[in-house]
């Protein structure tokens, strides 16, 4: 019998063999008629996969497992997002993920109360998995991905006074971590994986491998005197182990903790997240005359476009250009005044 009940399970299960390959799985339902429908659909799908070579009939759950297994990144956020998709897609073939299905998923996300930016993040993850399906030759192309148009937000950064207020409320280990963030511009995950074996205090240099950088490119980081002093304080705080950031002997991977959020609230700086300290580094750098090209290298940004968010903080390099426009108008206004005066004289005569 293809349908049966497992001991201890309230759901019907199927046991079918297609092309010599046996499959056992739960139907996810207690209703026999629904279980029979599931069994017929699954038998047809497996026939298309194993006998007809229909790669589009591969299950979503199967490609997700491969997507995560082949990734060289932890993808903690992706895993959380894919868990949500699993509710609706796990038993569906990837060929069923059409534009209409994607639009329905977006409606469900919105109905769950998610913001437009969060919904877009879910859509980007869905697109990433489907792009892999194209690469693996399961799909001919990725369906169009509907996205919300969002107004660009100016990066949130702190003035020195605001940052000083935040420091007052941070515990020592987070205070030192924050000091390193605003003086190096390192992303949170890259900071959390810093090890002493990749830091040369004498040469004031640190090396971050490409696997720990968002852009997947190795990053050599010159350390300022302030950053070196911070690192020395961190070494004194945790003299054992290779991890730079530790709490009671355990490496720290996430600095957006309750303690950090509590300090933000106490300093009256909400809303603020740890990544805002990277924006603070970039903003201070530009205000001190660091060029866009230098900032891009210092912060490990992948393209010049990414650092243009901070260009407006220092317009001194445009002073001569602005002066040319001002001079042009002043000269033009003078000539217009002269012509008007001559015209009035003629009219008077």
C-alpha positions as CSV (number, residue, x, y, z in Angstrom):
1,X,0.0,0.0,0.0
2,X,1.4,3.4,-1.0
3,X,-0.4,5.0,2.0
4,X,0.2,4.0,5.6
5,X,0.2,5.3,9.1
6,X,3.5,5.4,11.1
7,X,3.4,4.5,14.8
8,X,3.3,7.7,16.8
9,X,2.3,9.9,13.8
10,X,-1.1,11.3,13.2
11,X,-0.4,12.0,9.5
12,X,-0.6,9.6,6.5
13,X,2.7,8.6,4.9
14,X,3.5,7.5,1.4
15,X,5.9,4.7,0.2
16,X,6.3,4.7,-3.6
17,X,8.9,3.5,-6.0
18,X,9.5,5.3,-9.3
19,X,12.3,4.3,-11.7
20,X,13.7,1.9,-9.1
21,X,14.0,4.7,-6.5
22,X,12.0,4.3,-3.3
23,X,10.6,7.4,-1.6
24,X,9.1,7.5,1.9
25,X,7.7,10.8,3.3
26,X,4.9,12.3,5.3
27,X,1.9,13.8,3.4
28,X,1.5,16.3,6.2
29,X,-2.3,15.6,6.5
30,X,-4.6,13.4,8.5
31,X,-7.2,13.5,5.8
32,X,-7.0,10.3,3.6
33,X,-8.5,11.9,0.5
34,X,-5.9,14.8,0.7
35,X,-3.2,12.2,1.3
36,X,-4.2,10.2,-1.8
37,X,-4.1,13.5,-3.8
38,X,-0.7,14.2,-2.5
39,X,0.5,10.6,-3.3
40,X,-0.7,10.9,-6.9
41,X,0.9,14.3,-7.4
42,X,4.2,13.2,-5.9
43,X,4.3,10.0,-8.0
44,X,3.8,12.1,-11.1
45,X,6.5,14.6,-10.1
46,X,9.0,11.8,-9.4
47,X,8.2,10.3,-12.7
48,X,9.0,13.6,-14.5
49,X,12.3,13.9,-12.6
50,X,13.6,10.3,-12.9
51,X,12.1,9.2,-16.2
52,X,11.7,12.4,-18.2
53,X,14.6,14.4,-16.8
54,X,12.4,17.3,-16.0
55,X,14.7,19.3,-13.8
56,X,12.0,21.9,-13.1
57,X,10.2,19.2,-11.1
58,X,12.9,19.2,-8.4
59,X,11.4,20.2,-5.1
60,X,12.1,23.6,-3.5
61,X,13.3,21.9,-0.3
62,X,15.9,20.0,-2.3
63,X,17.4,23.1,-4.0
64,X,17.4,25.0,-0.7
65,X,19.4,22.2,1.0
66,X,22.0,22.4,-1.8
67,X,22.0,26.2,-1.8
68,X,22.9,26.3,1.9
69,X,25.3,23.3,1.7
70,X,27.4,24.9,-1.1
71,X,27.5,28.4,0.5
72,X,30.8,29.4,2.1
73,X,29.0,31.8,4.3
74,X,26.9,31.1,7.5
75,X,23.8,32.7,5.9
76,X,22.1,33.0,9.3
77,X,19.7,35.6,7.9
78,X,19.0,33.6,4.8
79,X,18.2,30.5,6.9
80,X,15.5,32.5,8.8
81,X,14.0,33.8,5.6
82,X,14.1,30.3,3.9
83,X,12.3,28.9,7.0
84,X,9.4,31.2,6.3
85,X,9.3,30.2,2.6
86,X,9.4,26.5,3.6
87,X,5.8,26.8,4.9
88,X,4.5,27.5,1.4
89,X,7.1,26.0,-1.0
90,X,8.8,23.0,0.6
91,X,6.6,20.4,-1.2
92,X,6.4,22.4,-4.5
93,X,8.5,21.9,-7.6
94,X,10.6,24.9,-8.5
95,X,8.8,25.2,-11.8
96,X,5.7,26.1,-9.8
97,X,7.4,29.3,-8.5
98,X,6.0,31.6,-11.3
99,X,5.6,35.3,-11.2
100,X,2.0,34.8,-10.0
101,X,3.2,32.6,-7.2
102,X,5.9,35.1,-6.2
103,X,3.4,38.0,-6.1
104,X,1.2,35.9,-3.9
105,X,4.1,35.2,-1.5
106,X,4.8,39.0,-1.4
107,X,1.2,39.6,-0.5
108,X,1.5,37.1,2.4
109,X,4.7,38.7,3.6
110,X,3.0,42.1,3.7
111,X,-0.1,40.6,5.4
112,X,2.3,39.3,8.1
113,X,3.1,43.0,8.9
114,X,6.6,43.1,7.4
115,X,8.0,46.4,6.2
116,X,8.6,47.0,2.5
117,X,12.4,46.8,3.0
118,X,12.0,43.5,4.8
119,X,9.8,42.1,2.0
120,X,12.4,43.2,-0.5
121,X,15.0,41.3,1.5
122,X,12.9,38.2,1.3
123,X,12.5,38.6,-2.4
124,X,16.2,39.0,-2.9
125,X,16.9,35.7,-1.0
126,X,14.3,34.0,-3.2
127,X,15.9,35.4,-6.3
128,X,19.3,34.2,-5.1
129,X,18.1,30.6,-4.7
130,X,16.3,30.7,-8.1
131,X,19.5,32.1,-9.7
132,X,21.4,29.1,-8.4
133,X,18.6,26.9,-10.0
134,X,19.4,28.5,-13.4
135,X,23.1,27.9,-12.8
136,X,22.4,24.2,-11.9
137,X,20.3,24.0,-15.1
138,X,17.0,23.3,-13.2
139,X,15.4,26.4,-14.6
140,X,15.8,28.3,-18.0
141,X,15.6,31.7,-16.3
142,X,14.7,33.4,-13.0
143,X,11.1,34.8,-13.0
144,X,10.7,38.5,-12.7
145,X,11.0,39.5,-9.0
146,X,8.5,42.2,-7.9
147,X,10.2,44.7,-5.6
148,X,8.9,47.7,-3.7
149,X,10.4,51.0,-4.6
150,X,12.0,52.5,-1.5
151,X,13.1,56.0,-0.7
152,X,16.9,56.0,0.0
153,X,17.7,56.7,3.6
154,X,20.6,58.8,4.6
155,X,23.1,56.6,6.7
156,X,22.6,57.1,10.4
157,X,25.8,58.3,12.1
158,X,26.8,59.9,15.4
159,X,28.6,63.1,16.2
160,X,31.6,62.9,18.6
161,X,29.3,64.3,21.4
162,X,26.6,61.6,20.7
163,X,29.2,58.9,20.5
164,X,30.7,60.0,23.8
165,X,27.2,59.8,25.4
166,X,26.8,56.3,24.1
167,X,30.1,55.1,25.5
168,X,29.1,56.2,29.0
169,X,26.4,53.5,29.0
170,X,28.3,50.6,27.4
171,X,30.0,47.8,29.4
172,X,33.8,47.7,29.0
173,X,33.9,44.9,26.4
174,X,31.3,46.7,24.2
175,X,32.9,50.1,24.8
176,X,36.2,48.8,23.4
177,X,34.4,47.1,20.5
178,X,32.6,50.3,19.6
179,X,35.9,52.3,19.8
180,X,37.4,49.9,17.2
181,X,34.4,50.1,15.0
182,X,34.4,53.9,14.8
183,X,38.2,54.0,14.2
184,X,38.5,51.2,11.6
185,X,35.1,51.0,10.0
186,X,35.0,47.2,10.1
187,X,31.7,45.5,9.7
188,X,30.3,43.7,12.7
189,X,30.9,40.2,11.4
190,X,34.4,41.0,10.3
191,X,35.2,42.4,13.7
192,X,33.7,39.4,15.5
193,X,36.0,37.1,13.6
194,X,39.2,39.1,14.2
195,X,42.0,37.0,15.6
196,X,45.4,38.0,17.1
197,X,47.3,35.9,14.6
198,X,46.2,38.3,11.9
199,X,47.2,41.4,13.7
200,X,50.7,42.9,13.7
201,X,50.8,45.5,16.5
202,X,54.4,46.6,15.7
203,X,53.5,47.3,12.1
204,X,50.0,48.5,13.0
205,X,48.3,46.3,10.5
206,X,45.5,43.8,10.5
207,X,44.5,41.3,7.8
208,X,40.9,40.1,7.2
209,X,40.6,37.1,4.8
210,X,38.1,37.4,1.9
211,X,35.8,34.8,3.5
212,X,35.2,37.2,6.3
213,X,34.5,40.2,4.1
214,X,31.1,41.1,2.6
215,X,32.8,41.7,-0.8
216,X,34.7,38.4,-0.5
217,X,38.0,40.3,-1.1
218,X,40.9,40.1,1.4
219,X,41.3,43.3,3.3
220,X,44.5,44.8,4.7
221,X,43.7,47.4,7.4
222,X,46.2,50.0,8.7
223,X,45.6,50.7,12.4
224,X,45.7,54.2,13.8
225,X,47.3,54.9,17.1
226,X,43.8,55.0,18.7
227,X,43.0,51.6,17.2
228,X,46.2,50.1,18.5
229,X,45.6,51.4,22.0
230,X,42.1,49.9,21.8
231,X,43.5,46.5,20.8
232,X,46.0,46.6,23.6
233,X,43.2,47.2,26.1
234,X,41.3,44.3,24.5
235,X,44.3,42.0,24.9
236,X,44.6,42.9,28.5
237,X,40.9,42.2,29.0
238,X,41.2,38.8,27.4
239,X,44.8,37.6,27.6
240,X,44.0,34.0,26.5
241,X,42.8,32.6,23.2
242,X,43.2,33.9,19.6
243,X,39.8,35.6,19.3
244,X,40.1,39.4,19.8
245,X,36.5,39.7,21.1
246,X,35.4,37.4,23.9
247,X,32.9,37.2,26.7
248,X,33.8,34.8,29.5
249,X,36.1,32.9,27.2
250,X,33.6,32.5,24.3
251,X,34.2,34.5,21.1
252,X,31.6,37.2,20.4
253,X,29.9,37.2,17.0
254,X,27.1,39.7,17.5
255,X,27.5,43.1,19.1
256,X,23.8,44.1,18.6
257,X,23.1,42.7,22.1
258,X,20.6,43.7,24.8
259,X,23.4,45.6,26.5
260,X,24.1,47.6,23.4
261,X,20.4,48.4,22.8
262,X,20.0,49.3,26.5
263,X,22.9,51.8,26.1
264,X,21.3,53.3,23.0
265,X,18.1,53.8,24.9
266,X,19.9,55.3,27.9
267,X,21.8,57.7,25.6
268,X,18.5,58.7,23.9
269,X,19.9,57.8,20.5
270,X,17.2,55.5,19.1
271,X,16.9,54.3,16.5
272,X,20.5,53.0,16.3
273,X,22.1,49.7,15.4
274,X,25.7,48.5,15.5
275,X,26.2,49.1,11.8
276,X,25.6,52.8,12.4
277,X,29.1,52.9,13.9
278,X,30.5,52.0,10.5
279,X,28.6,54.9,9.1
280,X,30.0,57.0,11.9
281,X,33.6,56.0,10.9
282,X,32.9,57.0,7.2
283,X,31.2,60.3,8.1
284,X,34.1,61.3,10.4
285,X,36.6,60.4,7.8
286,X,35.0,62.5,5.1
287,X,34.6,65.4,7.4
288,X,38.4,65.2,8.1
289,X,39.2,65.5,4.5
290,X,39.7,61.8,3.6
291,X,39.0,61.3,-0.1
292,X,36.3,59.0,-1.5
293,X,39.0,56.8,-3.0
294,X,40.8,56.5,0.3
295,X,37.6,55.9,2.2
296,X,36.7,53.1,-0.2
297,X,39.9,51.3,0.5
298,X,39.9,52.0,4.2
299,X,36.4,50.6,4.7
300,X,36.6,47.8,2.2
301,X,33.8,49.1,0.1
302,X,33.4,47.2,-3.2
303,X,32.7,50.2,-5.4
304,X,33.0,54.0,-5.5
305,X,29.2,54.3,-5.7
306,X,28.8,52.8,-2.2
307,X,30.9,55.6,-0.6
308,X,29.0,58.4,-2.4
309,X,26.5,58.3,0.4
310,X,29.0,60.3,2.5
311,X,30.2,62.7,-0.1
312,X,27.8,65.5,0.9
313,X,29.5,65.7,4.4
314,X,32.5,67.5,2.8
315,X,31.9,69.8,-0.1
316,X,35.2,71.7,0.2
317,X,36.5,70.0,-2.9
318,X,33.7,71.7,-4.8
319,X,34.5,75.2,-3.5
320,X,36.4,76.3,-6.6
321,X,33.6,75.0,-8.9
322,X,31.0,76.8,-6.9
323,X,33.2,80.0,-7.1
324,X,33.3,79.8,-10.9
325,X,29.5,79.7,-11.1
326,X,29.2,82.5,-8.6
327,X,31.7,84.6,-10.5
328,X,29.8,83.9,-13.8
329,X,26.5,85.1,-12.3
330,X,28.1,88.2,-10.7
331,X,29.6,89.2,-14.0
332,X,26.4,88.5,-15.9
333,X,24.4,90.5,-13.4
334,X,26.8,93.4,-13.7
335,X,26.4,93.4,-17.5
336,X,22.6,93.2,-17.3
337,X,22.6,96.2,-14.9
338,X,24.8,98.2,-17.3
339,X,22.5,97.4,-20.2
340,X,19.4,98.4,-18.1
341,X,21.0,101.6,-17.1
342,X,21.9,102.5,-20.7
343,X,18.3,101.7,-21.8
344,X,16.8,103.9,-19.1
345,X,19.1,106.8,-20.2
346,X,18.0,106.5,-23.8
347,X,14.4,106.4,-22.7
348,X,14.8,109.5,-20.6
349,X,16.4,111.4,-23.5
